[in-house]
Amino acid sequence: MERWKINLYALWLTQVLSLTSFGLGMPFLPFYIQEITPMSPETVKWYTGLLNALPALTMAVMSPIWGMVSDRYGRKMMLLRAMGGGVMIIGLIGMVTAMWQIVVLRGLQGIFTGTVTAALAFVASNTPTKNLSYAIGFLSSSTFLGYAIGPIIGGVVAEWFGYRVSFFVGAGLMLVAFLMVLFIINEDPNSYGRVREKQKADLPWYKIFTPVIMVLLVVLLINRVTRTVFTPYIPIYVSEVIPAGKSPAQWTGYINGLAGFSTAMAAIIISRIADRYDKRRLMFVLAAITLGLSFLVLRTSSIMSFTLLYGVMFFTLGGIEPIAMSMTAELTPADRRGTLFGFQGLLGSIGMVLSPMFGAWISVAYGVRAILWIIPVMLIFNIVIFMVRGNYARRRHHVEEDHNQSL
């Protein structure tokens, strides 16, 4: 088997493990913090927003820096840094005794982790260009599958053994992923470092941000807000609507699990389709379908129908991000893809900062369910971008055709 495939499949498994480790405990933070410090429902909402915004904020600062470091010193080192940091931080969160300790650790999480960006940069720089769409889509599925498995297992573990044990199990899984990267992953030394200095001198880092890539980065930012805005508040929503006698933790796990599984399947299936069709048009169709599904989610009243519709919506929504990421990677030289994915991580983190801030404000002012209205609003923004970009591309194509005919 070719080395890039061995790396891809091994990284896929390590990402499933690492994202499962985060998903075991993090989705249940609203429940966990109430065990540590009793507080009012309004205070829980604000802390939920803070604890989800803080790691995204610190990651937004560090992602471009780690991306540039990876272009110079290698992506495997960045994977080991992210996973090693994850082992320590997840384990320590399970040992906290005060709220300020969780706040500090969540801030450090954004500084020292970031396995998704590190893995994407590795694959984008060590995969043949013709296989990039498949590789990025396949790897993205591991992220969403890990997010699907983690909450399901975490909900059961929390129900039987408590929330702290969920974090300890997560730290153990992250350690396994760290060891797999250390001993299995093999990076091409020609993809980074001094051997690339001449090419880098020819292309300064800021010149990779062409107009097309900038548009795609905006699409990714909006999509990240859309995908993450309601997630931190699912435990609170479930607690409000679930019938008496049912476990909020388990249903939180089911909702997050189905959404993650749907997104993982979308990353695999839709990325295959994207190799055969126009990627921009496919993203437009996916956004339009998701918009329709989002209105159905808003109208549902039972926890069962919400879970199913939310999961289906995440299938179409989850196909947009891998397509946009593969397009940006294809348009960027291999030796600059670490920098590219670092800035993608920056924008993704900004989206994850904005999401809980919007959610906290709206939930306090109008209730948790009102947060769901952000999803169709964000989708409409992306649909407009796809339409404007499509019209521009068609006009440019016609101008080029007229010019060629005149010659």
N, C-alpha and C positions, 0 to 999 in steps of 0.2 A: 504493500500500500504506500502511496506517495506520502512524504513527510507532512505536507500541508493538511492532508486528510487526517493523519494520526493526531496532529496538533488540534485540529478542529473538533474531532470527536472526544478527545481527552478534555479539552477546554469546555465542551458542552456539559460533560459530566461534572466537572469541578464547579461550573456555574450553577447547575441544578443544586448541588450541595450547598454552595455559598448563599444562594438566594433563599433556599429552604431554611438555612440557619437564621437569616434575618427574619423570615416570615414566621418562624416558630413563636417569637415573643413580641415583636414590634407591633403587629396589628392589635394587640390586646393592651397596649399602654394605657388607654383610658380606664380600664379595669384595674390594672396593676398599680397605677399611681394612687387610686383610692384605697388600696390596701396599705400603702405606705403612709399617706396623710389623708384623713377624712376631709372632704371639701364639698362645697355646694355644686349643683349641676352646672351653673354658669361658670364657676371656676374650672371645672373639669373641661369644659369646651375651650376656654382660653389656653389652658395648659396643653390640651391636645393640639391646638394650632401651633403653639410655641415649640413643642417637642418635635413636630414634623417640619416646621420651617427652619429650625436652627441647623440641623445637619445639612439641609439643602443649601443654606446660606454659606456655611463654611466650605462646603464642597464646591460651590460656585466660585469662590476665591481660589481654591487650590487646583481645580481641574485643568485650567490652561497651563499652570505651572508644571503639574505632573505630566501633562501631555508633551511639553517641550523637553522635560527631563527624559521621557521615554524615547524621544527621537535621538537623544544624545547617548543614553546609557542602556537602552534596551527596554522592551516591553515586558519581558519575563520578570525583571527586577520589580517593575511596577505592580505586577500581579502578586508577587510575594509580599510586597509592602502592604497592599490593600488587604490581602487575606490574613497576614500576620496581625495587622491592626484590628481586623474584625474579630479574630479569636479573643484578643484581650478585652476589647470594648464590650462585646456581647456577654462575655463571662462576667465582667465587672458590673454590668447593668443588673444582672441577677443577684448581686450582692449588696445593692445600695440600701441605705436606711433613711435617706432624706431626699426631698425633692431636688435640692440644689445639686446633689450628686448625679442624678439622672440628667439634669440640664447640662452640666459640664461634659458628661460622657457623650451625650448626643451631639454636642458641639465638636468634640474630638473625633467622633465617628465621621463627620464630614471631611475633616482634615486628613485622616489617615486611611480611610477605606476607599471605596469606589471600584469594586471589582468589575462592574459592568463596563465602564469606560476603558479600563485596562485590558479586558478581554477583547473588546471590539477593536481597539487599536492594534492588538497583537494579530488578530485574524486578518484585519484589513491590510496589514503590512507584510504578511507571510502567506498570502493566498494569491494565486494567479488572477489577473483582472477579469478574465472571462468567467470565473467562478465566484466573483464577489457577491452577487445578489443571493445566490444559494447559500454561501457561507455565512453572510451576515443574517439572513433570515433564519437559518438553522440555529445559529448561536443565540439569536434573540429569543427563540422559542425556549431555550434553557432558562433564561431570566424569568419569563412568565410562568413556565412550568414550576420553577422553584417557588415563586410567589404563590402558585396554586397549592402545592404540596404543603408548604410551611404552615399556613393558617389552619388547614384541616388537621394536621398532626398536632399543631400547637394548641388548638382548641380542645382536643382530647386529652393531651398531656396536662393542660391547665386545669381541666375539669377533675382529673384524677389525682394529680400530684401538686398542683399549684403553679402560679405564673413564674415563679423563680426557676423552677426546674426546666421550664421551656427554654429559658435563656442558657442554662447550663448545657442542655442537649444541643442547642444551636452552636455554642462555642466548640463543642466536640466535632460537629459536622464540618465547621469551618476549618478546623485543624486537619481533618482528613483531606479537604480540598487543597490546603496549603502544601501538604506532603505530596499530593499528586502532581501539582505544578512543579515542585522542586525536582522530582525524580523522573517525570514522564515528558514534560513539555521541552521541546528543543527549538531554540530560536535561531534563525539564519543570521549570522554575524554581519552579513553584508547589508542587512536592512536597517542598520542604525550606526551611529558613531562616526569616527573619523573617515571611514570609507565613503561617507555620504557628504563630506564637507564641500566638495566641489559643486555637487548638484545644489546644495543648500545656498551656496553663494550666488548661484544663478537665479534662484527663486526665493526671495525674502518671504518669511512666514506670512506676512500680512497680504501678500499677493495671491494667496490661495482663495481668498474670499471674493470670488467673482460675483456678479449680480445674481446668477442662477443659484449659486451656493447660498448666498444671503437669503434669497427667497425660501429655499429649502430649510434653512435654519429657523426662519420665522415660523414655517409650518411645523417644524419639530417642537418649537417652544409652545405654540398654541395647542398642539396635540398632547404635550406633556401635562399642561394645565387641565385639559379635558379629561385625561385618563386618571389623574391623581386627585382631583379636587374633592371628590366625595369619599375616597378611600379612608382617610383618617377618622371620618365621622360615622362609618358603618356600624361600629359597636354601639354608639349612642343612638343611632336610628333604630337598630335592632331592639335595643332596650325599650324604646318607646312604642314599637308596634307589635312585638312578639306576644303571642297569647300566654297567659299564665301557665306555668308548669313546664315550659320549654326553656332550654339553656341558651342564653344570649351568646355565650362564648362559642358554642358549637355552631350556631347559625351564622355568627360572624365568620367563622372558619369556612362554612359552606359557601357563603357569598363570595368571599375573597378567593376561595379555591376554584370555584367555577369560573369566575372572571379571569383568573390567571391561566387556567387550563384552556379556555377559549382563545385567549390572546396568544398562547403558545402554539395552538393549532393554526391560528391565522398566520403567524410568522412563518411556519413551515409551508403551508398550502399556498398562501397568497404570494409569497416570495417566488415560488415556482412559476405561478401564473405570470408574475411580473416580468420574468425573463422572455416571455413570448408576446407580450402586449405593451402598448404605450403606458409607461409608468404614471405619467401625469393624469391621463384619463382614468386610469384605474384608481388612483387616489381620490379623484373627484367622485367617482361612483361609490366608493367605500364611505366617503364623508356624507354623501347624500343619503345612503341607506342608514347610516348610523344616526343621522338627524331624525329620520322617521322613527327609528326604534327608541330614541331618547324621549320622544313625546309619549310613546306607549308606556315607558318606565314611569314617567310622571303621573300617568293616569291610574297605575295599578294600586291596589289597596291591601292585598294580602302578602305576607312574607314569602310564601311559596312562589307566587307569580312574579314578585319583584326579583327574587333570586334567579329565576329562569330567564326573564327578559333582560336583566342586567348582564347575565352571562352571554346571551346572544349578542347584545349590543357591543360587548367587548371583543367579540370575534371580528366584526367589521372594523371597529375602531383600532384594534390591535394590528391590522394589516397595513396601516398607513405608515407607521414609524419605521419598520424595516425597509420599506420601499424608499422612503426619503433618505435614510442613512446610506443605503447602497448607492443611490444616485450621487450623493456627495462624495462618497469614497471613489467612485469611478471617475469623477471629475478632478481628483486630487492626486498628485504624484505620491508614490508609495512611501517615499522618505519623509513626507509631510503629513501622513495620515495620523500619526500620534498627536501632532498639534491640532489637526482638524477635530479628532474625537475629544481632545481636551476641551476645545471651545464648544463642541456639542454638549459635553458634560456640563460646561458652564451654563449654557442656555437651558438644559434640562433641569439643572439645579435651581435656576431662577424661576422656572415654572413650578418647581416643587416648593419654592419659598412663597410664591404668589398664591398657590392653591390653598394651603391651610390658612393664610391670612384672609383671603376671600371667604373661606369657609367659616372661620371663627366669627368674622363680622356679620355675615349673613345668618349664621345659626343663632347668634345672640339676638339679632334684631327681628328675624322672621321665622326662626325655627330651622331644625336640621334639614327637613325635607326640601326647604326652599333652595338649598345648595344645588340640588339637581338641575335647576334652571340654568346654571352656568354652563352645563354641558351643551345644550343646543345653541346657546349664544356663541360659544367658542367654535363650534362646528360651522356655523354660518360664516364666521370670519375666514376659516380655511376654505370653504366653498367659494367665497368671493375671490380669494387669492388664486385658486385654481382656474377660475373663469377668466380673470384678468391676465394671468400668465399665459393661458391657452390662446386668448385673442392676440396677445403680443407675438407669440410664437407663429401663429398663422399669418399675421401681417408681415412678419419678417420673412417667412417662407415665400410668400407671394412676391415681395420686393426682390428677393434673390432670383426667383424664377424669371421675373420681368427683365432683370439685369442680364441674366444668362441668354435670354432670347434676343435681347438687343445686340449682343455680341455676335 
